[in-house]
Amino acid sequence: MAVSRVSRKGLTNIPVKVRRALKIEEGDTLLWEIEGKELVRVRVLRNPLKQLAGKYADPDLTYDKVEGEADRLLERELNAPNRA
C-alpha cells in the first residue's frame, strides 16, 4: 500500500513505489476511471513522443506524419487492456 495526500488545489504526488510498479515516467498521461463510489482505476498512457524519439531518420518525415503516428499510438494505448 502507498499513501499520498491531496493539497488544497487538488494536487497529489504519485508515490515512488507506485511510479516504479506502473513504470510511470515524465510525459505519461494518467486516465482515471471511476467505478462506483469507492473504486478508481488508473491507466497509464505512455508518452507517444517518447516512443517516436529516434524511431525515424527520414529527413522527408513531416510534422503531420509524426502527429498522425503519435495519435495512432495514443489510440492503441486507450484501447489496450488495463495496465493498472
KOLMAR-208127 format. One record per residue: x, y, z of N, C-alpha, C in turn; residue number from 1; residue in three letters. Coordinates in steps of 0.05 Angstrom, whole numbers. Each point is the difference from the previous one (the first is absolute). Example, Ala and Ser with C-alpha at 12.3 -4.5 7.8 and 13.67 -1.06 7.14 Angstrom:
! KOLMAR-208127
{nunu {264, -114, 156}, {-18, 24, 0}, {18, 24, 0}, 1, 'Ala'} {nunu {-7, 21, -14}, {16, 24, 1}, {-15, 22, 14}, 2, 'Ser'} 
END
This chain:
! KOLMAR-208127
{nunu {17, -24, 0}, {-17, 24, 0}, {18, 25, 0}, 1, 'Met'} {nunu {-9, 20, -14}, {14, 25, -1}, {-20, 23, 6}, 2, 'Ala'} {nunu {10, 21, 13}, {-18, 22, 8}, {11, 26, -10}, 3, 'Val'} {nunu {-19, 17, -9}, {8, 28, -7}, {-23, 18, 9}, 4, 'Ser'} {nunu {6, 25, 4}, {-19, 19, 10}, {-8, 20, -22}, 5, 'Arg'} {nunu {-25, 8, 0}, {-10, 19, -21}, {3, 28, 12}, 6, 'Val'} {nunu {11, 19, -16}, {3, 28, 8}, {-27, 15, -3}, 7, 'Ser'} {nunu {0, 24, 10}, {-24, 17, -2}, {-8, 4, -29}, 8, 'Arg'} {nunu {19, 0, -18}, {-6, 3, -28}, {-6, -26, -15}, 9, 'Lys'} {nunu {-2, -22, 15}, {-6, -25, -12}, {23, -15, -12}, 10, 'Gly'} {nunu {25, 9, 7}, {24, -13, -11}, {10, -21, 19}, 11, 'Leu'} {nunu {13, -20, -11}, {12, -21, 17}, {25, -11, -14}, 12, 'Thr'} {nunu {17, -13, 14}, {23, -13, -11}, {-6, -30, -3}, 13, 'Asn'} {nunu {11, -12, -20}, {-2, -29, -3}, {23, -12, 15}, 14, 'Ile'} {nunu {-5, -16, 20}, {22, -12, 15}, {19, -15, -18}, 15, 'Pro'} {nunu {26, 0, 7}, {21, -13, -15}, {-7, -29, -5}, 16, 'Val'} {nunu {-10, -13, 20}, {-6, -29, -2}, {-20, -5, -23}, 17, 'Lys'} {nunu {-20, 18, -2}, {-21, -2, -21}, {12, 7, -27}, 18, 'Val'} {nunu {16, 22, -1}, {13, 8, -26}, {17, -22, -11}, 19, 'Arg'} {nunu {15, -13, 18}, {18, -22, -9}, {-16, -24, -9}, 20, 'Arg'} {nunu {-20, -7, 16}, {-16, -24, -7}, {-14, 3, -27}, 21, 'Ala'} {nunu {-10, 24, -5}, {-15, 5, -25}, {18, 11, -22}, 22, 'Leu'} {nunu {25, 5, 6}, {20, 11, -19}, {-10, 27, -11}, 23, 'Lys'} {nunu {-10, 17, 18}, {-10, 26, -8}, {24, 19, -2}, 24, 'Ile'} {nunu {2, 14, -23}, {22, 18, -5}, {-11, 27, -8}, 25, 'Glu'} {nunu {18, 20, 1}, {-7, 27, -8}, {-12, 0, -28}, 26, 'Glu'} {nunu {-22, 15, -3}, {-13, 2, -26}, {-23, -20, -4}, 27, 'Gly'} {nunu {-1, -21, 17}, {-22, -19, -2}, {-26, 13, 9}, 28, 'Asp'} {nunu {-22, -10, -10}, {-27, 10, 7}, {-14, -21, 17}, 29, 'Thr'} {nunu {-13, 9, 21}, {-16, -19, 17}, {-29, 3, -7}, 30, 'Leu'} {nunu {-13, -22, -5}, {-29, -1, -7}, {-14, -11, 25}, 31, 'Leu'} {nunu {-18, 16, 12}, {-14, -7, 24}, {-28, -10, -7}, 32, 'Trp'} {nunu {-6, -24, 8}, {-27, -12, -5}, {-13, -5, 27}, 33, 'Glu'} {nunu {-23, 11, 4}, {-15, -3, 25}, {-20, -23, -3}, 34, 'Ile'} {nunu {1, -19, 19}, {-18, -22, 0}, {-14, -1, 28}, 35, 'Glu'} {nunu {-24, 8, 1}, {-14, 1, 26}, {9, 24, 16}, 36, 'Gly'} {nunu {-4, -2, 26}, {7, 23, 17}, {28, -2, 12}, 37, 'Lys'} {nunu {12, -23, 1}, {26, -3, 13}, {22, -12, -17}, 38, 'Glu'} {nunu {-7, -9, -24}, {20, -13, -17}, {8, 18, -23}, 39, 'Leu'} {nunu {26, 6, -2}, {11, 16, -22}, {22, -16, -13}, 40, 'Val'} {nunu {-1, -2, -26}, {21, -14, -15}, {16, 22, -15}, 41, 'Arg'} {nunu {26, -3, 2}, {18, 19, -14}, {16, -15, -21}, 42, 'Val'} {nunu {-2, 10, -25}, {15, -12, -22}, {22, 19, -8}, 43, 'Arg'} {nunu {23, -11, -7}, {23, 16, -9}, {1, 0, -30}, 44, 'Val'} {nunu {-2, 24, -12}, {3, 3, -29}, {28, 10, -4}, 45, 'Leu'} {nunu {17, -16, -13}, {28, 8, -4}, {2, 24, -18}, 46, 'Arg'} {nunu {21, 16, 5}, {5, 24, -15}, {6, -8, -29}, 47, 'Asn'} {nunu {-17, 6, -19}, {4, -9, -28}, {25, 12, -12}, 48, 'Pro'} {nunu {7, 24, 7}, {24, 13, -11}, {25, -15, 8}, 49, 'Leu'} {nunu {0, -11, 24}, {24, -14, 10}, {3, -26, -17}, 50, 'Lys'} {nunu {-23, -13, -7}, {2, -24, -16}, {10, 6, -28}, 51, 'Gln'} {nunu {-5, 24, -9}, {9, 7, -27}, {29, 10, -1}, 52, 'Leu'} {nunu {11, 7, 22}, {27, 12, 1}, {20, -19, -13}, 53, 'Ala'} {nunu {14, 9, -20}, {21, -15, -13}, {-11, -23, -17}, 54, 'Gly'} {nunu {-26, -2, -3}, {-11, -22, -15}, {2, 4, -30}, 55, 'Lys'} {nunu {-1, 25, -8}, {0, 6, -29}, {24, 18, -6}, 56, 'Tyr'} {nunu {16, -7, -20}, {22, 16, -8}, {-5, 11, -28}, 57, 'Ala'} {nunu {-25, 1, -9}, {-8, 9, -26}, {-1, 30, -1}, 58, 'Asp'} {nunu {17, 14, -15}, {-1, 29, -1}, {-26, 11, -13}, 59, 'Pro'} {nunu {-14, -17, -15}, {-25, 9, -13}, {-24, -4, 18}, 60, 'Asp'} {nunu {4, -10, 24}, {-22, -4, 19}, {-11, 27, 9}, 61, 'Leu'} {nunu {-26, 4, -3}, {-13, 25, 6}, {-12, 0, 28}, 62, 'Thr'} {nunu {-6, 24, 10}, {-13, 2, 26}, {-26, -15, 0}, 63, 'Tyr'} {nunu {-16, 3, -22}, {-26, -14, -2}, {3, -30, 2}, 64, 'Asp'} {nunu {20, -11, -13}, {5, -29, 2}, {7, -8, 28}, 65, 'Lys'} {nunu {17, 15, 14}, {7, -6, 27}, {-24, 2, 19}, 66, 'Val'} {nunu {-15, 22, -4}, {-24, 3, 17}, {-20, -22, -5}, 67, 'Glu'} {nunu {-3, -9, -24}, {-18, -23, -6}, {9, -25, 14}, 68, 'Gly'} {nunu {26, -5, 0}, {11, -23, 13}, {-4, 2, 30}, 69, 'Glu'} {nunu {4, 24, 12}, {-5, 4, 28}, {-29, -5, 7}, 70, 'Ala'} {nunu {-19, 9, -17}, {-28, -5, 5}, {-6, -30, -1}, 71, 'Asp'} {nunu {12, -14, -19}, {-5, -28, -2}, {10, -15, 25}, 72, 'Arg'} {nunu {24, 8, 10}, {10, -13, 24}, {-17, 6, 24}, 73, 'Leu'} {nunu {-10, 24, 3}, {-18, 7, 22}, {-26, -16, -2}, 74, 'Leu'} {nunu {-11, -2, -24}, {-25, -16, -3}, {5, -29, 7}, 75, 'Glu'} {nunu {23, -11, -7}, {7, -28, 7}, {1, -3, 31}, 76, 'Arg'} {nunu {12, 20, 13}, {2, -1, 29}, {-28, 2, 13}, 77, 'Glu'} {nunu {-17, 16, -10}, {-27, 3, 11}, {-16, -25, -3}, 78, 'Leu'} {nunu {5, -15, -21}, {-15, -25, -6}, {14, -25, 11}, 79, 'Asn'} {nunu {23, 4, 11}, {16, -23, 11}, {-13, -10, 26}, 80, 'Ala'} {nunu {5, -25, 6}, {-11, -11, 26}, {11, 17, 23}, 81, 'Pro'} {nunu {-16, 0, 21}, {7, 16, 24}, {28, -8, 10}, 82, 'Asn'} {nunu {17, 20, 6}, {27, -5, 11}, {1, 3, 30}, 83, 'Arg'} {nunu {-20, 12, 12}, {1, 6, 28}, {-10, -24, 16}, 84, 'Ala'} 
END
